[in-house]
Amino acid sequence: MKLVAAKCPSCGANLEVNPNQEALKCQYCGSAILVDDAIAKYKLEISGEVEIKNLPKIENYLNLAERAYNVNNYDEAYKYYGKLLELVPDDTLVLFRYALCKTMLNNFIDYPLNHLTDSFNEVVEMLKEKKTYDEDIESYVKEILCVIDESLYATRKYYNSYTINGSDLIEIQKKLISIINCYESVLTNTDQNKQHIIKQLVSVLQDVLKDKTYKTGTSVYGGNVLKTYQISLSSKIELSKKLAYYTSLLPKTEVKVESPKKKKSNHSDIKTGIIIFDIFLWLLILGAIMNQWFVSALITLLIFIIITFDKITEKIFKNDLKKKKYFLIIMVILLFITIGMNI
């Protein structure tokens, strides 16, 4: 029979009891005690002593970890959060920050974010037991999104380079898939950051689905030998469904195209007016030439060119209608002055 340590609730004496026994008398004070209560009291006092004993060390490590984490010194932060996990393995913040630092220190194409997704899901389950879940979860989401976005940026930077090869492409595809899974885990636990996550998911899915050209070496004739990498058909079907779903969740910017209102004036009337005006100007030019009023003819011809040819007008006036209007008025005044002088 194996005995376990216990403590008398009445006198505080240390006891050894049979855990299968329901009740007994304390051999020191003679009080009747329940075995479960005695065992629980012993565990409570021991855990309390351990907590008090390690409290200065915990506070010290926590301050050092926080300080390093806030200045993006992930190497130092990772070391101190690791020490804290040995002392307080159930602390959600410590567990979460430890996983974040681990990701930032291993932000390579061949290091998927599966561990980060697992850690986040574990922390979420632990947070659900707290009354402050709704407040706490958004701050955790904000931090993890910064890390996922940073990981995506680093992966894309290499993904779009010209030196990529086939083996790297396979690792990158795995990394991008893990990023998608991580975003999806976060999406189900946030309200404030949904639109950002959905946009990122659409973008990453488009990257994964598109064919990627990579080089396999140099040909005997010079230049790179290129091949096209494609994901499997089953993966393409599954990811295409996800892309369609998340795209449907994006806010649609509807542009209302109003049908042009019909004007009372007819286009044929406008064209007729322009033709009549052009004929009038040409008659003026012809009359001025016949009467040897060459200055008047030149001014009238200039007016005709400016009115008729839009490209010339744009170069001279740069679509400034006010300048064009004043210029034409001056030209018409000069036209009448020269005609009057010749008469």
Phi, psi and omega in degrees: 000128182265125179265152178237157181287143178211175181218134181292125179295339184272304184256348179082011181287146177281134184230164169237122188231162174273116184295341179276350180277144184276314183214162178198175175254140177292129182287351181259315182249351177078007181286145175279127183227152173274135184299317181299321179294319181294318179295317180298320180295321179296314180297320181297315182290322179294314180297325178294320179295319179296317181296316180294320181298319185265357186302312179300321180294319179298313180297321181295311179298320182295317178296318180294319180294315180298317181298315180293319182295321183291340178253018177063025174271077189290335179296310179294316181299318180299320181295315183285325176294328176295319176294322179294324180298330178290331182266322181228073185294343182260009179281118186295319182295317180296313179299318182292311182294326178299316179292322179296314181296321179300320179294314182294329179281340181239046186275064182247164182293334182263020179237090181296163183266024182300319181296324180292319177298315180297316180295318180297314180298322178296316179296321179301315179297323178290322180291330181298339179280350181263151179288337183268022185305311184300325180281317185291320189298323182292325177291323176294319180297317181301318181290317183291328179294324177299320181288317180295317179299318179295319178295320178296318180299315181295321180292316180296324181301319178280325182300325183267008180278164183273350185265008185289143178240181186295316181294322177296321181299320179297317179293321179296319178299318178298318180295316180296322177297319179294326176294319177300313180298322180293315177301318182295323177296319180289323184303323183285355184237019180216151173247324186287333188247018185298313184297321178297315182295318181297318178298318179295321179297316178300317181295314181293319179298322177296321178296317183292322186283332184284146178292143183237128178270134178223160183264145180244003180147194182243135181281164180292338180269003183094157181088165183275147172268119186251146174227163180247127179266134178228141176284166182294158182297319180296318178294321180297320179294314181296313182290328177296322177296318178297317180299316179297320181294310183290328176297323180292340180275346179290144178295131181269124177272099182278123178256114181279121179258108182276136178289136183298136179286140180284128178273152180293322181286142182267145179298326180296325178295320180295315179298320179298318180297319179296318180297316180298318180296318178298318178298319179299316180295319179294324176296320177297317180296315181297316179295321180294322180292318181296326178269008179062032174266073188293325178295316178297319179297320181294316180296317180296320179296320179296318177299316181299317181296314183295320180290322189278318188259108184293324183297320178295319180299318181296320181292321183284311188255350179052048178061020175273099185295329181296315179296318179299319181297312180296322180298314181296321178299315180297318181295319179295320178298315178298323179300311181293326178295315181293322178296318180295322180293323181286329179288000000 
